[in-house]
């Protein structure tokens, strides 16, 4: 995590992010399934952290999981994310956060495509920005 991003105040994030993004990314919320703008986006490009712009996932790792959230098999590099245990809501999950700014992105599960490593990074659309390949 960069020192600059990690030292930002809640007020900074409230001004930078939409109320929905603040809830999802700073308060570790979850958007409703099948409502996110990137659920059905299959254009070529790269997904970035909506809070800081960190490169996170490439479109060629995105797949249809049927879960209602954008799902990916692998990050661009594991150096750009942080995985932490999340025992909220009476269940164990592994949370995915941006390593640059600490924003919550979603969760990773072990039920992804076997032929692509078995991981399903299940992310909130509002936590992402998409840059189409030129």
C-alpha positions as CSV (number, residue, x, y, z in Angstrom):
1,X,0.0,0.0,0.0
2,X,1.3,3.4,-0.8
3,X,1.8,5.7,2.1
4,X,-0.2,8.5,0.4
5,X,-3.3,6.3,-0.3
6,X,-3.3,4.7,3.1
7,X,-3.1,8.1,4.9
8,X,-6.2,9.4,3.3
9,X,-9.1,10.3,5.6
10,X,-12.7,9.1,5.5
11,X,-13.6,12.6,4.4
12,X,-11.2,12.3,1.4
13,X,-12.8,9.0,0.4
14,X,-16.4,10.4,0.9
15,X,-15.5,13.2,-1.5
16,X,-13.7,11.0,-4.0
17,X,-16.1,8.1,-4.2
18,X,-19.9,7.9,-4.8
19,X,-21.9,7.0,-1.8
20,X,-22.3,3.4,-3.2
21,X,-18.6,3.1,-3.8
22,X,-17.8,4.4,-0.3
23,X,-20.1,1.8,1.2
24,X,-18.7,-1.0,-0.9
25,X,-15.0,-0.1,-0.9
26,X,-14.5,1.6,2.5
27,X,-17.2,-0.1,4.6
28,X,-16.8,-3.5,2.9
29,X,-20.3,-3.8,1.5
30,X,-21.6,-5.9,-1.3
31,X,-23.7,-4.7,-4.2
32,X,-26.8,-6.6,-5.2
33,X,-26.3,-9.4,-7.7
34,X,-26.9,-8.8,-11.4
35,X,-27.0,-5.0,-10.9
36,X,-23.4,-4.0,-11.5
37,X,-22.4,-2.3,-14.8
38,X,-19.6,-4.9,-15.5
39,X,-21.5,-8.1,-14.9
40,X,-22.1,-8.5,-18.7
41,X,-19.1,-6.6,-20.0
42,X,-16.9,-8.8,-22.2
43,X,-15.0,-6.1,-24.0
44,X,-11.2,-6.4,-24.3
45,X,-9.4,-4.3,-21.7
46,X,-8.3,-3.9,-18.1
47,X,-10.2,-3.4,-14.9
48,X,-8.7,-1.0,-12.4
49,X,-9.5,0.0,-8.8
50,X,-12.2,2.7,-8.9
51,X,-10.6,4.4,-5.9
52,X,-7.0,4.7,-7.0
53,X,-6.6,3.4,-10.5
54,X,-4.4,0.4,-9.7
55,X,-4.5,-2.2,-12.4
56,X,-6.3,-5.3,-11.1
57,X,-7.7,-7.7,-13.7
58,X,-7.5,-8.3,-17.5
59,X,-10.6,-9.0,-19.5
60,X,-9.2,-12.3,-20.8
61,X,-9.5,-13.7,-17.2
62,X,-13.2,-12.7,-16.9
63,X,-15.8,-15.5,-17.1
64,X,-19.5,-16.0,-16.6
65,X,-19.9,-17.5,-13.2
66,X,-23.7,-17.2,-12.9
67,X,-23.2,-15.5,-9.5
68,X,-24.4,-12.0,-10.6
69,X,-21.0,-10.3,-10.0
70,X,-18.1,-9.8,-12.4
71,X,-15.8,-12.9,-11.9
72,X,-12.2,-13.4,-12.8
73,X,-9.8,-16.4,-12.6
74,X,-6.6,-14.4,-11.9
75,X,-5.5,-10.9,-11.0
76,X,-3.1,-9.1,-13.4
77,X,-0.5,-9.7,-10.7
78,X,-0.9,-10.9,-7.1
79,X,1.3,-7.9,-6.1
80,X,-1.7,-5.6,-6.7
81,X,-4.1,-7.2,-4.3
82,X,-4.4,-8.2,-0.7
83,X,-6.2,-11.3,0.5
84,X,-7.5,-11.4,4.1
85,X,-9.8,-13.7,6.1
86,X,-13.4,-12.4,6.4
87,X,-15.6,-14.1,9.0
88,X,-18.4,-11.6,8.8
89,X,-22.1,-12.8,8.4
90,X,-21.4,-16.1,10.2
91,X,-19.3,-17.6,7.4
92,X,-15.7,-17.8,6.3
93,X,-14.7,-16.0,3.1
94,X,-11.5,-14.5,1.7
95,X,-11.8,-10.8,1.0
96,X,-9.9,-9.1,-1.9
97,X,-8.6,-5.6,-1.5
98,X,-6.5,-3.2,-3.5
99,X,-3.0,-3.3,-2.3
100,X,-2.4,0.4,-3.3
101,X,-5.3,2.0,-1.4
102,X,-6.8,-0.8,0.8
103,X,-10.2,-0.6,-0.8
104,X,-12.5,-3.6,-0.6
105,X,-13.1,-5.1,-4.0
106,X,-15.0,-8.4,-3.3
107,X,-14.1,-12.0,-2.4
108,X,-12.2,-15.0,-3.9
109,X,-13.7,-18.5,-3.8
110,X,-12.3,-21.9,-4.8
111,X,-15.2,-22.7,-7.2
112,X,-13.9,-21.2,-10.4
113,X,-13.1,-23.0,-13.7
114,X,-10.9,-26.0,-12.9
115,X,-9.0,-25.7,-16.2
116,X,-8.2,-22.1,-15.3
117,X,-6.8,-22.6,-11.8
118,X,-10.1,-23.1,-9.9
119,X,-10.3,-19.5,-8.5
120,X,-13.3,-17.1,-8.8
121,X,-12.5,-13.5,-7.9
122,X,-16.0,-12.3,-7.4
123,X,-15.9,-8.4,-7.4
124,X,-18.3,-5.5,-7.0
125,X,-18.7,-3.6,-10.3
126,X,-18.8,-0.3,-8.5
127,X,-15.3,-1.0,-7.1
128,X,-13.9,-1.2,-10.7
129,X,-13.2,1.1,-13.6
130,X,-12.8,-0.5,-17.0
131,X,-10.3,0.7,-19.6
132,X,-11.1,-0.7,-23.1
133,X,-8.2,-2.0,-25.2
134,X,-7.2,0.5,-27.9
